[in-house]
Amino acid sequence: MMPDYLLDTNVIIEILRDNSRVLTHMQVVVGAMAVVNNAVLVTDNLKHFQDVTGLQLENWVRP
């Protein structure tokens, strides 16, 4: 069985960072919560989250 991990937001930022965009701490927390809970993140800010592996996104403002 694989252990559960609790990652500091700075570690998550480094994992999710790419060369063109840096997520804020709150975006990282919200995105990470959605991924670990297999939840869909509903946001009007799809471009900030689109490259996060495993993150399901929906935009209810501009469907």
MIKE-282695 format. One record per atom (N, C-alpha, C): residue in three letters; atom name; chain; y, x, z; residue number from 1. Coordinates in Angstrom, 1 decimal, padded with zeros to 4 digits. Atoms other than C-alpha are relative to their C-alpha. Example, Ala and Ser with C-alpha at 12.3 -4.5 7.8 and 13.67 -1.06 7.14 Angstrom:
<atom><residu>ALA</residu><atome>N</atome><chaine>A</chaine><py>-001.2</py><px>000.9</px><pz>000.0</pz><num>1</num></atom>
<atom><residu>ALA</residu><atome>CA</atome><chaine>A</chaine><py>-004.5</py><px>012.3</px><pz>007.8</pz><num>1</num></atom>
<atom><residu>ALA</residu><atome>C</atome><chaine>A</chaine><py>001.2</py><px>000.9</px><pz>000.0</pz><num>1</num></atom>
<atom><residu>SER</residu><atome>N</atome><chaine>A</chaine><py>-001.1</py><px>-000.9</px><pz>000.0</pz><num>2</num></atom>
<atom><residu>SER</residu><atome>CA</atome><chaine>A</chaine><py>-001.1</py><px>013.7</px><pz>007.1</pz><num>2</num></atom>
<atom><residu>SER</residu><atome>C</atome><chaine>A</chaine><py>001.1</py><px>-000.8</px><pz>000.8</pz><num>2</num></atom>
***
This chain:
<atom><residu>MET</residu><atome>N</atome><chaine>A</chaine><py>-001.2</py><px>000.8</px><pz>000.0</pz><num>1</num></atom>
<atom><residu>MET</residu><atome>CA</atome><chaine>A</chaine><py>000.0</py><px>000.0</px><pz>000.0</pz><num>1</num></atom>
<atom><residu>MET</residu><atome>C</atome><chaine>A</chaine><py>001.2</py><px>000.9</px><pz>000.0</pz><num>1</num></atom>
<atom><residu>MET</residu><atome>N</atome><chaine>A</chaine><py>-001.3</py><px>-000.8</px><pz>000.1</pz><num>2</num></atom>
<atom><residu>MET</residu><atome>CA</atome><chaine>A</chaine><py>003.5</py><px>001.3</px><pz>-000.9</pz><num>2</num></atom>
<atom><residu>MET</residu><atome>C</atome><chaine>A</chaine><py>000.9</py><px>-000.4</px><pz>001.2</pz><num>2</num></atom>
<atom><residu>PRO</residu><atome>N</atome><chaine>A</chaine><py>-000.9</py><px>000.4</px><pz>-001.2</pz><num>3</num></atom>
<atom><residu>PRO</residu><atome>CA</atome><chaine>A</chaine><py>005.9</py><px>001.5</px><pz>002.1</pz><num>3</num></atom>
<atom><residu>PRO</residu><atome>C</atome><chaine>A</chaine><py>001.3</py><px>-000.6</px><pz>-000.5</pz><num>3</num></atom>
<atom><residu>ASP</residu><atome>N</atome><chaine>A</chaine><py>-001.3</py><px>000.6</px><pz>000.2</pz><num>4</num></atom>
<atom><residu>ASP</residu><atome>CA</atome><chaine>A</chaine><py>009.1</py><px>-000.5</px><pz>002.2</pz><num>4</num></atom>
<atom><residu>ASP</residu><atome>C</atome><chaine>A</chaine><py>001.1</py><px>001.1</px><pz>000.3</pz><num>4</num></atom>
<atom><residu>TYR</residu><atome>N</atome><chaine>A</chaine><py>-001.1</py><px>-001.0</px><pz>-000.2</pz><num>5</num></atom>
<atom><residu>TYR</residu><atome>CA</atome><chaine>A</chaine><py>012.3</py><px>001.6</px><pz>001.9</pz><num>5</num></atom>
<atom><residu>TYR</residu><atome>C</atome><chaine>A</chaine><py>001.3</py><px>-000.8</px><pz>000.2</pz><num>5</num></atom>
<atom><residu>LEU</residu><atome>N</atome><chaine>A</chaine><py>-001.4</py><px>000.5</px><pz>-000.2</pz><num>6</num></atom>
<atom><residu>LEU</residu><atome>CA</atome><chaine>A</chaine><py>015.9</py><px>000.8</px><pz>003.1</pz><num>6</num></atom>
<atom><residu>LEU</residu><atome>C</atome><chaine>A</chaine><py>000.9</py><px>001.1</px><pz>-000.4</pz><num>6</num></atom>
<atom><residu>LEU</residu><atome>N</atome><chaine>A</chaine><py>-000.8</py><px>-001.0</px><pz>000.6</pz><num>7</num></atom>
<atom><residu>LEU</residu><atome>CA</atome><chaine>A</chaine><py>018.3</py><px>002.8</px><pz>001.0</pz><num>7</num></atom>
<atom><residu>LEU</residu><atome>C</atome><chaine>A</chaine><py>001.5</py><px>-000.2</px><pz>000.4</pz><num>7</num></atom>
<atom><residu>ASP</residu><atome>N</atome><chaine>A</chaine><py>-001.4</py><px>-000.1</px><pz>-000.2</pz><num>8</num></atom>
<atom><residu>ASP</residu><atome>CA</atome><chaine>A</chaine><py>021.8</py><px>003.8</px><pz>002.0</pz><num>8</num></atom>
<atom><residu>ASP</residu><atome>C</atome><chaine>A</chaine><py>000.7</py><px>-000.4</px><pz>-001.3</pz><num>8</num></atom>
<atom><residu>THR</residu><atome>N</atome><chaine>A</chaine><py>-000.7</py><px>000.3</px><pz>001.2</pz><num>9</num></atom>
<atom><residu>THR</residu><atome>CA</atome><chaine>A</chaine><py>024.4</py><px>002.4</px><pz>-000.5</pz><num>9</num></atom>
<atom><residu>THR</residu><atome>C</atome><chaine>A</chaine><py>000.4</py><px>001.2</px><pz>-000.8</pz><num>9</num></atom>
<atom><residu>ASN</residu><atome>N</atome><chaine>A</chaine><py>-000.4</py><px>-001.2</px><pz>000.8</pz><num>10</num></atom>
<atom><residu>ASN</residu><atome>CA</atome><chaine>A</chaine><py>025.4</py><px>005.9</px><pz>-001.5</pz><num>10</num></atom>
<atom><residu>ASN</residu><atome>C</atome><chaine>A</chaine><py>-001.2</py><px>000.5</px><pz>-000.8</pz><num>10</num></atom>
<atom><residu>VAL</residu><atome>N</atome><chaine>A</chaine><py>001.2</py><px>-000.4</px><pz>000.8</pz><num>11</num></atom>
<atom><residu>VAL</residu><atome>CA</atome><chaine>A</chaine><py>021.8</py><px>006.6</px><pz>-002.6</pz><num>11</num></atom>
<atom><residu>VAL</residu><atome>C</atome><chaine>A</chaine><py>-000.2</py><px>-001.0</px><pz>-001.1</pz><num>11</num></atom>
<atom><residu>ILE</residu><atome>N</atome><chaine>A</chaine><py>000.1</py><px>001.0</px><pz>001.0</pz><num>12</num></atom>
<atom><residu>ILE</residu><atome>CA</atome><chaine>A</chaine><py>021.7</py><px>003.4</px><pz>-004.5</pz><num>12</num></atom>
<atom><residu>ILE</residu><atome>C</atome><chaine>A</chaine><py>001.0</py><px>000.2</px><pz>-001.1</pz><num>12</num></atom>
<atom><residu>ILE</residu><atome>N</atome><chaine>A</chaine><py>-001.1</py><px>-000.3</px><pz>001.0</pz><num>13</num></atom>
<atom><residu>ILE</residu><atome>CA</atome><chaine>A</chaine><py>025.0</py><px>004.2</px><pz>-006.2</pz><num>13</num></atom>
<atom><residu>ILE</residu><atome>C</atome><chaine>A</chaine><py>-000.4</py><px>001.1</px><pz>-000.9</pz><num>13</num></atom>
<atom><residu>GLU</residu><atome>N</atome><chaine>A</chaine><py>000.4</py><px>-001.1</px><pz>000.8</pz><num>14</num></atom>
<atom><residu>GLU</residu><atome>CA</atome><chaine>A</chaine><py>023.6</py><px>007.5</px><pz>-007.4</pz><num>14</num></atom>
<atom><residu>GLU</residu><atome>C</atome><chaine>A</chaine><py>-001.2</py><px>-000.4</px><pz>-000.9</pz><num>14</num></atom>
<atom><residu>ILE</residu><atome>N</atome><chaine>A</chaine><py>001.1</py><px>000.5</px><pz>000.8</pz><num>15</num></atom>
<atom><residu>ILE</residu><atome>CA</atome><chaine>A</chaine><py>020.5</py><px>005.8</px><pz>-008.7</pz><num>15</num></atom>
<atom><residu>ILE</residu><atome>C</atome><chaine>A</chaine><py>000.5</py><px>-000.9</px><pz>-001.1</pz><num>15</num></atom>
<atom><residu>LEU</residu><atome>N</atome><chaine>A</chaine><py>-000.5</py><px>001.0</px><pz>001.0</pz><num>16</num></atom>
<atom><residu>LEU</residu><atome>CA</atome><chaine>A</chaine><py>022.4</py><px>003.1</px><pz>-010.6</pz><num>16</num></atom>
<atom><residu>LEU</residu><atome>C</atome><chaine>A</chaine><py>001.1</py><px>000.5</px><pz>-000.9</pz><num>16</num></atom>
<atom><residu>ARG</residu><atome>N</atome><chaine>A</chaine><py>-001.2</py><px>-000.5</px><pz>000.7</pz><num>17</num></atom>
<atom><residu>ARG</residu><atome>CA</atome><chaine>A</chaine><py>025.3</py><px>005.2</px><pz>-011.8</pz><num>17</num></atom>
<atom><residu>ARG</residu><atome>C</atome><chaine>A</chaine><py>-000.4</py><px>000.5</px><pz>-001.4</pz><num>17</num></atom>
<atom><residu>ASP</residu><atome>N</atome><chaine>A</chaine><py>000.1</py><px>-000.6</px><pz>001.3</pz><num>18</num></atom>
<atom><residu>ASP</residu><atome>CA</atome><chaine>A</chaine><py>025.7</py><px>006.0</px><pz>-015.5</pz><num>18</num></atom>
<atom><residu>ASP</residu><atome>C</atome><chaine>A</chaine><py>001.3</py><px>000.7</px><pz>-000.3</pz><num>18</num></atom>
<atom><residu>ASN</residu><atome>N</atome><chaine>A</chaine><py>-001.2</py><px>-000.8</px><pz>000.4</pz><num>19</num></atom>
<atom><residu>ASN</residu><atome>CA</atome><chaine>A</chaine><py>028.3</py><px>008.1</px><pz>-017.3</pz><num>19</num></atom>
<atom><residu>ASN</residu><atome>C</atome><chaine>A</chaine><py>001.2</py><px>-000.9</px><pz>-000.3</pz><num>19</num></atom>
<atom><residu>SER</residu><atome>N</atome><chaine>A</chaine><py>-001.2</py><px>000.8</px><pz>000.4</pz><num>20</num></atom>
<atom><residu>SER</residu><atome>CA</atome><chaine>A</chaine><py>030.5</py><px>005.1</px><pz>-018.3</pz><num>20</num></atom>
<atom><residu>SER</residu><atome>C</atome><chaine>A</chaine><py>000.5</py><px>-000.9</px><pz>001.1</pz><num>20</num></atom>
<atom><residu>ARG</residu><atome>N</atome><chaine>A</chaine><py>-000.4</py><px>001.1</px><pz>-001.0</pz><num>21</num></atom>
<atom><residu>ARG</residu><atome>CA</atome><chaine>A</chaine><py>030.6</py><px>002.9</px><pz>-015.2</pz><num>21</num></atom>
<atom><residu>ARG</residu><atome>C</atome><chaine>A</chaine><py>-000.5</py><px>000.4</px><pz>001.4</pz><num>21</num></atom>
<atom><residu>VAL</residu><atome>N</atome><chaine>A</chaine><py>000.4</py><px>-000.2</px><pz>-001.3</pz><num>22</num></atom>
<atom><residu>VAL</residu><atome>CA</atome><chaine>A</chaine><py>030.5</py><px>003.2</px><pz>-011.5</pz><num>22</num></atom>
<atom><residu>VAL</residu><atome>C</atome><chaine>A</chaine><py>000.2</py><px>-001.4</px><pz>000.7</pz><num>22</num></atom>
<atom><residu>LEU</residu><atome>N</atome><chaine>A</chaine><py>000.0</py><px>001.2</px><pz>-000.7</pz><num>23</num></atom>
<atom><residu>LEU</residu><atome>CA</atome><chaine>A</chaine><py>029.6</py><px>000.1</px><pz>-009.5</pz><num>23</num></atom>
<atom><residu>LEU</residu><atome>C</atome><chaine>A</chaine><py>000.7</py><px>000.2</px><pz>001.4</pz><num>23</num></atom>
<atom><residu>THR</residu><atome>N</atome><chaine>A</chaine><py>-000.5</py><px>-000.1</px><pz>-001.3</pz><num>24</num></atom>
<atom><residu>THR</residu><atome>CA</atome><chaine>A</chaine><py>031.5</py><px>-000.7</px><pz>-006.3</pz><num>24</num></atom>
<atom><residu>THR</residu><atome>C</atome><chaine>A</chaine><py>-001.1</py><px>-000.1</px><pz>001.0</pz><num>24</num></atom>
<atom><residu>HIS</residu><atome>N</atome><chaine>A</chaine><py>001.0</py><px>000.1</px><pz>-001.0</pz><num>25</num></atom>
<atom><residu>HIS</residu><atome>CA</atome><chaine>A</chaine><py>029.7</py><px>-000.6</px><pz>-003.0</pz><num>25</num></atom>
<atom><residu>HIS</residu><atome>C</atome><chaine>A</chaine><py>-000.5</py><px>-001.5</px><pz>000.1</pz><num>25</num></atom>
<atom><residu>MET</residu><atome>N</atome><chaine>A</chaine><py>000.5</py><px>001.4</px><pz>-000.1</pz><num>26</num></atom>
<atom><residu>MET</residu><atome>CA</atome><chaine>A</chaine><py>029.6</py><px>-004.4</px><pz>-002.9</pz><num>26</num></atom>
<atom><residu>MET</residu><atome>C</atome><chaine>A</chaine><py>-000.8</py><px>-000.4</px><pz>-001.2</pz><num>26</num></atom>
<atom><residu>GLN</residu><atome>N</atome><chaine>A</chaine><py>000.8</py><px>000.3</px><pz>001.1</pz><num>27</num></atom>
<atom><residu>GLN</residu><atome>CA</atome><chaine>A</chaine><py>028.3</py><px>-004.7</px><pz>-006.4</pz><num>27</num></atom>
<atom><residu>GLN</residu><atome>C</atome><chaine>A</chaine><py>-001.4</py><px>000.6</px><pz>000.1</pz><num>27</num></atom>
<atom><residu>VAL</residu><atome>N</atome><chaine>A</chaine><py>001.3</py><px>-000.6</px><pz>-000.2</pz><num>28</num></atom>
<atom><residu>VAL</residu><atome>CA</atome><chaine>A</chaine><py>025.6</py><px>-002.3</px><pz>-005.6</pz><num>28</num></atom>
<atom><residu>VAL</residu><atome>C</atome><chaine>A</chaine><py>-000.9</py><px>-000.7</px><pz>001.0</pz><num>28</num></atom>
<atom><residu>VAL</residu><atome>N</atome><chaine>A</chaine><py>000.7</py><px>000.7</px><pz>-001.1</pz><num>29</num></atom>
<atom><residu>VAL</residu><atome>CA</atome><chaine>A</chaine><py>024.6</py><px>-004.2</px><pz>-002.4</pz><num>29</num></atom>
<atom><residu>VAL</residu><atome>C</atome><chaine>A</chaine><py>-000.5</py><px>-001.4</px><pz>-000.6</pz><num>29</num></atom>
<atom><residu>VAL</residu><atome>N</atome><chaine>A</chaine><py>000.4</py><px>001.3</px><pz>000.6</pz><num>30</num></atom>
<atom><residu>VAL</residu><atome>CA</atome><chaine>A</chaine><py>024.6</py><px>-007.6</px><pz>-004.3</pz><num>30</num></atom>
<atom><residu>VAL</residu><atome>C</atome><chaine>A</chaine><py>-001.1</py><px>000.2</px><pz>-001.1</pz><num>30</num></atom>
<atom><residu>GLY</residu><atome>N</atome><chaine>A</chaine><py>001.0</py><px>-000.3</px><pz>001.1</pz><num>31</num></atom>
<atom><residu>GLY</residu><atome>CA</atome><chaine>A</chaine><py>022.7</py><px>-006.1</px><pz>-007.3</pz><num>31</num></atom>
<atom><residu>GLY</residu><atome>C</atome><chaine>A</chaine><py>-001.4</py><px>000.4</px><pz>000.6</pz><num>31</num></atom>
<atom><residu>ALA</residu><atome>N</atome><chaine>A</chaine><py>001.3</py><px>-000.5</px><pz>-000.7</pz><num>32</num></atom>
<atom><residu>ALA</residu><atome>CA</atome><chaine>A</chaine><py>020.1</py><px>-004.4</px><pz>-005.0</pz><num>32</num></atom>
<atom><residu>ALA</residu><atome>C</atome><chaine>A</chaine><py>-000.7</py><px>-001.1</px><pz>000.7</pz><num>32</num></atom>
<atom><residu>MET</residu><atome>N</atome><chaine>A</chaine><py>000.6</py><px>001.2</px><pz>-000.7</pz><num>33</num></atom>
<atom><residu>MET</residu><atome>CA</atome><chaine>A</chaine><py>019.6</py><px>-007.6</px><pz>-003.0</pz><num>33</num></atom>
<atom><residu>MET</residu><atome>C</atome><chaine>A</chaine><py>-000.7</py><px>-000.9</px><pz>-001.0</pz><num>33</num></atom>
<atom><residu>ALA</residu><atome>N</atome><chaine>A</chaine><py>000.6</py><px>000.8</px><pz>001.0</pz><num>34</num></atom>
<atom><residu>ALA</residu><atome>CA</atome><chaine>A</chaine><py>018.9</py><px>-009.5</px><pz>-006.2</pz><num>34</num></atom>
<atom><residu>ALA</residu><atome>C</atome><chaine>A</chaine><py>-001.3</py><px>000.6</px><pz>-000.5</pz><num>34</num></atom>
<atom><residu>VAL</residu><atome>N</atome><chaine>A</chaine><py>001.2</py><px>-000.7</px><pz>000.5</pz><num>35</num></atom>
<atom><residu>VAL</residu><atome>CA</atome><chaine>A</chaine><py>016.4</py><px>-006.9</px><pz>-007.5</pz><num>35</num></atom>
<atom><residu>VAL</residu><atome>C</atome><chaine>A</chaine><py>-001.1</py><px>-000.1</px><pz>001.0</pz><num>35</num></atom>
<atom><residu>VAL</residu><atome>N</atome><chaine>A</chaine><py>001.1</py><px>-000.1</px><pz>-000.9</pz><num>36</num></atom>
<atom><residu>VAL</residu><atome>CA</atome><chaine>A</chaine><py>014.4</py><px>-006.5</px><pz>-004.3</pz><num>36</num></atom>
<atom><residu>VAL</residu><atome>C</atome><chaine>A</chaine><py>-000.5</py><px>-001.4</px><pz>000.4</pz><num>36</num></atom>
<atom><residu>ASN</residu><atome>N</atome><chaine>A</chaine><py>000.5</py><px>001.3</px><pz>-000.3</pz><num>37</num></atom>
<atom><residu>ASN</residu><atome>CA</atome><chaine>A</chaine><py>014.2</py><px>-010.3</px><pz>-003.8</pz><num>37</num></atom>
<atom><residu>ASN</residu><atome>C</atome><chaine>A</chaine><py>-000.4</py><px>-000.8</px><pz>-001.3</pz><num>37</num></atom>
<atom><residu>ASN</residu><atome>N</atome><chaine>A</chaine><py>000.4</py><px>000.6</px><pz>001.3</pz><num>38</num></atom>
<atom><residu>ASN</residu><atome>CA</atome><chaine>A</chaine><py>013.4</py><px>-010.9</px><pz>-007.5</pz><num>38</num></atom>
<atom><residu>ASN</residu><atome>C</atome><chaine>A</chaine><py>000.8</py><px>-001.3</px><pz>-000.3</pz><num>38</num></atom>
<atom><residu>ALA</residu><atome>N</atome><chaine>A</chaine><py>-000.9</py><px>001.1</px><pz>000.2</pz><num>39</num></atom>
<atom><residu>ALA</residu><atome>CA</atome><chaine>A</chaine><py>016.4</py><px>-013.2</px><pz>-007.7</pz><num>39</num></atom>
<atom><residu>ALA</residu><atome>C</atome><chaine>A</chaine><py>000.9</py><px>000.2</px><pz>-001.2</pz><num>39</num></atom>
<atom><residu>VAL</residu><atome>N</atome><chaine>A</chaine><py>-000.9</py><px>000.0</px><pz>001.1</pz><num>40</num></atom>
<atom><residu>VAL</residu><atome>CA</atome><chaine>A</chaine><py>018.7</py><px>-014.0</px><pz>-010.6</pz><num>40</num></atom>
<atom><residu>VAL</residu><atome>C</atome><chaine>A</chaine><py>001.5</py><px>000.2</px><pz>000.6</pz><num>40</num></atom>
<atom><residu>LEU</residu><atome>N</atome><chaine>A</chaine><py>-001.4</py><px>-000.2</px><pz>-000.4</pz><num>41</num></atom>
<atom><residu>LEU</residu><atome>CA</atome><chaine>A</chaine><py>022.3</py><px>-012.6</px><pz>-010.1</pz><num>41</num></atom>
<atom><residu>LEU</residu><atome>C</atome><chaine>A</chaine><py>000.9</py><px>-000.8</px><pz>-000.9</pz><num>41</num></atom>
<atom><residu>VAL</residu><atome>N</atome><chaine>A</chaine><py>-000.9</py><px>000.8</px><pz>000.7</pz><num>42</num></atom>
<atom><residu>VAL</residu><atome>CA</atome><chaine>A</chaine><py>024.8</py><px>-015.2</px><pz>-011.2</pz><num>42</num></atom>
<atom><residu>VAL</residu><atome>C</atome><chaine>A</chaine><py>001.4</py><px>000.6</px><pz>000.1</pz><num>42</num></atom>
<atom><residu>THR</residu><atome>N</atome><chaine>A</chaine><py>-001.3</py><px>-000.6</px><pz>000.0</pz><num>43</num></atom>
<atom><residu>THR</residu><atome>CA</atome><chaine>A</chaine><py>028.1</py><px>-013.5</px><pz>-012.2</pz><num>43</num></atom>
<atom><residu>THR</residu><atome>C</atome><chaine>A</chaine><py>000.7</py><px>-000.2</px><pz>-001.3</pz><num>43</num></atom>
<atom><residu>ASP</residu><atome>N</atome><chaine>A</chaine><py>-000.8</py><px>000.1</px><pz>001.2</pz><num>44</num></atom>
<atom><residu>ASP</residu><atome>CA</atome><chaine>A</chaine><py>030.9</py><px>-013.7</px><pz>-014.6</pz><num>44</num></atom>
<atom><residu>ASP</residu><atome>C</atome><chaine>A</chaine><py>000.3</py><px>001.5</px><pz>-000.5</pz><num>44</num></atom>
<atom><residu>ASN</residu><atome>N</atome><chaine>A</chaine><py>-000.2</py><px>-001.5</px><pz>000.3</pz><num>45</num></atom>
<atom><residu>ASN</residu><atome>CA</atome><chaine>A</chaine><py>030.8</py><px>-009.8</px><pz>-014.8</pz><num>45</num></atom>
<atom><residu>ASN</residu><atome>C</atome><chaine>A</chaine><py>-001.2</py><px>000.6</px><pz>-000.5</pz><num>45</num></atom>
<atom><residu>LEU</residu><atome>N</atome><chaine>A</chaine><py>001.3</py><px>-000.5</px><pz>000.6</pz><num>46</num></atom>
<atom><residu>LEU</residu><atome>CA</atome><chaine>A</chaine><py>027.7</py><px>-009.2</px><pz>-016.9</pz><num>46</num></atom>
<atom><residu>LEU</residu><atome>C</atome><chaine>A</chaine><py>000.0</py><px>001.4</px><pz>-000.3</pz><num>46</num></atom>
<atom><residu>LYS</residu><atome>N</atome><chaine>A</chaine><py>-000.1</py><px>-001.4</px><pz>000.5</pz><num>47</num></atom>
<atom><residu>LYS</residu><atome>CA</atome><chaine>A</chaine><py>028.9</py><px>-005.9</px><pz>-018.3</pz><num>47</num></atom>
<atom><residu>LYS</residu><atome>C</atome><chaine>A</chaine><py>-000.2</py><px>001.0</px><pz>001.1</pz><num>47</num></atom>
<atom><residu>HIS</residu><atome>N</atome><chaine>A</chaine><py>000.1</py><px>-001.0</px><pz>-001.1</pz><num>48</num></atom>
<atom><residu>HIS</residu><atome>CA</atome><chaine>A</chaine><py>029.0</py><px>-004.2</px><pz>-014.9</pz><num>48</num></atom>
<atom><residu>HIS</residu><atome>C</atome><chaine>A</chaine><py>-001.5</py><px>000.1</px><pz>000.4</pz><num>48</num></atom>
<atom><residu>PHE</residu><atome>N</atome><chaine>A</chaine><py>001.3</py><px>000.0</px><pz>-000.5</pz><num>49</num></atom>
<atom><residu>PHE</residu><atome>CA</atome><chaine>A</chaine><py>025.4</py><px>-005.1</px><pz>-014.2</pz><num>49</num></atom>
<atom><residu>PHE</residu><atome>C</atome><chaine>A</chaine><py>-001.1</py><px>000.1</px><pz>-001.0</pz><num>49</num></atom>
<atom><residu>GLN</residu><atome>N</atome><chaine>A</chaine><py>001.0</py><px>000.1</px><pz>001.1</pz><num>50</num></atom>
<atom><residu>GLN</residu><atome>CA</atome><chaine>A</chaine><py>023.7</py><px>-005.2</px><pz>-017.6</pz><num>50</num></atom>
<atom><residu>GLN</residu><atome>C</atome><chaine>A</chaine><py>-001.0</py><px>001.2</px><pz>-000.1</pz><num>50</num></atom>
<atom><residu>ASP</residu><atome>N</atome><chaine>A</chaine><py>000.9</py><px>-001.2</px><pz>000.1</pz><num>51</num></atom>
<atom><residu>ASP</residu><atome>CA</atome><chaine>A</chaine><py>022.2</py><px>-001.7</px><pz>-017.3</pz><num>51</num></atom>
<atom><residu>ASP</residu><atome>C</atome><chaine>A</chaine><py>-000.9</py><px>000.3</px><pz>001.2</pz><num>51</num></atom>
<atom><residu>VAL</residu><atome>N</atome><chaine>A</chaine><py>000.8</py><px>-000.1</px><pz>-001.2</pz><num>52</num></atom>
<atom><residu>VAL</residu><atome>CA</atome><chaine>A</chaine><py>020.6</py><px>-002.2</px><pz>-013.9</pz><num>52</num></atom>
<atom><residu>VAL</residu><atome>C</atome><chaine>A</chaine><py>-001.4</py><px>-000.4</px><pz>-000.2</pz><num>52</num></atom>
<atom><residu>THR</residu><atome>N</atome><chaine>A</chaine><py>001.4</py><px>000.3</px><pz>000.3</pz><num>53</num></atom>
<atom><residu>THR</residu><atome>CA</atome><chaine>A</chaine><py>016.9</py><px>-002.0</px><pz>-014.4</pz><num>53</num></atom>
<atom><residu>THR</residu><atome>C</atome><chaine>A</chaine><py>-000.6</py><px>-001.0</px><pz>001.0</pz><num>53</num></atom>
<atom><residu>GLY</residu><atome>N</atome><chaine>A</chaine><py>000.6</py><px>001.0</px><pz>-000.8</pz><num>54</num></atom>
<atom><residu>GLY</residu><atome>CA</atome><chaine>A</chaine><py>015.0</py><px>-005.0</px><pz>-013.2</pz><num>54</num></atom>
<atom><residu>GLY</residu><atome>C</atome><chaine>A</chaine><py>000.9</py><px>-001.1</px><pz>000.5</pz><num>54</num></atom>
<atom><residu>LEU</residu><atome>N</atome><chaine>A</chaine><py>-000.9</py><px>001.0</px><pz>-000.5</pz><num>55</num></atom>
<atom><residu>LEU</residu><atome>CA</atome><chaine>A</chaine><py>018.1</py><px>-007.1</px><pz>-012.5</pz><num>55</num></atom>
<atom><residu>LEU</residu><atome>C</atome><chaine>A</chaine><py>000.1</py><px>-001.1</px><pz>-001.1</pz><num>55</num></atom>
<atom><residu>GLN</residu><atome>N</atome><chaine>A</chaine><py>-000.2</py><px>001.2</px><pz>000.9</pz><num>56</num></atom>
<atom><residu>GLN</residu><atome>CA</atome><chaine>A</chaine><py>018.1</py><px>-010.6</px><pz>-014.0</pz><num>56</num></atom>
<atom><residu>GLN</residu><atome>C</atome><chaine>A</chaine><py>001.4</py><px>-000.6</px><pz>000.2</pz><num>56</num></atom>
<atom><residu>LEU</residu><atome>N</atome><chaine>A</chaine><py>-001.4</py><px>000.4</px><pz>000.0</pz><num>57</num></atom>
<atom><residu>LEU</residu><atome>CA</atome><chaine>A</chaine><py>021.5</py><px>-011.9</px><pz>-014.9</pz><num>57</num></atom>
<atom><residu>LEU</residu><atome>C</atome><chaine>A</chaine><py>000.2</py><px>-001.4</px><pz>-000.7</pz><num>57</num></atom>
<atom><residu>GLU</residu><atome>N</atome><chaine>A</chaine><py>-000.5</py><px>001.2</px><pz>000.6</pz><num>58</num></atom>
<atom><residu>GLU</residu><atome>CA</atome><chaine>A</chaine><py>023.1</py><px>-015.3</px><pz>-015.7</pz><num>58</num></atom>
<atom><residu>GLU</residu><atome>C</atome><chaine>A</chaine><py>001.4</py><px>-000.1</px><pz>000.2</pz><num>58</num></atom>
<atom><residu>ASN</residu><atome>N</atome><chaine>A</chaine><py>-001.5</py><px>000.3</px><pz>-000.1</pz><num>59</num></atom>
<atom><residu>ASN</residu><atome>CA</atome><chaine>A</chaine><py>026.7</py><px>-016.3</px><pz>-016.4</pz><num>59</num></atom>
<atom><residu>ASN</residu><atome>C</atome><chaine>A</chaine><py>000.1</py><px>-001.5</px><pz>-000.1</pz><num>59</num></atom>
<atom><residu>TRP</residu><atome>N</atome><chaine>A</chaine><py>-000.2</py><px>001.5</px><pz>000.0</pz><num>60</num></atom>
<atom><residu>TRP</residu><atome>CA</atome><chaine>A</chaine><py>027.4</py><px>-019.9</px><pz>-015.4</pz><num>60</num></atom>
<atom><residu>TRP</residu><atome>C</atome><chaine>A</chaine><py>001.4</py><px>-000.4</px><pz>-000.3</pz><num>60</num></atom>
<atom><residu>VAL</residu><atome>N</atome><chaine>A</chaine><py>-001.4</py><px>000.3</px><pz>000.3</pz><num>61</num></atom>
<atom><residu>VAL</residu><atome>CA</atome><chaine>A</chaine><py>031.1</py><px>-019.6</px><pz>-016.1</pz><num>61</num></atom>
<atom><residu>VAL</residu><atome>C</atome><chaine>A</chaine><py>000.2</py><px>000.0</px><pz>-001.5</pz><num>61</num></atom>
<atom><residu>ARG</residu><atome>N</atome><chaine>A</chaine><py>-000.1</py><px>-000.1</px><pz>001.5</pz><num>62</num></atom>
<atom><residu>ARG</residu><atome>CA</atome><chaine>A</chaine><py>030.7</py><px>-018.6</px><pz>-019.8</pz><num>62</num></atom>
<atom><residu>ARG</residu><atome>C</atome><chaine>A</chaine><py>-001.4</py><px>000.0</px><pz>-000.5</pz><num>62</num></atom>
<atom><residu>PRO</residu><atome>N</atome><chaine>A</chaine><py>001.4</py><px>000.1</px><pz>000.5</pz><num>63</num></atom>
<atom><residu>PRO</residu><atome>CA</atome><chaine>A</chaine><py>027.2</py><px>-019.8</px><pz>-020.8</pz><num>63</num></atom>
<atom><residu>PRO</residu><atome>C</atome><chaine>A</chaine><py>-000.2</py><px>000.3</px><pz>-001.4</pz><num>63</num></atom>
***
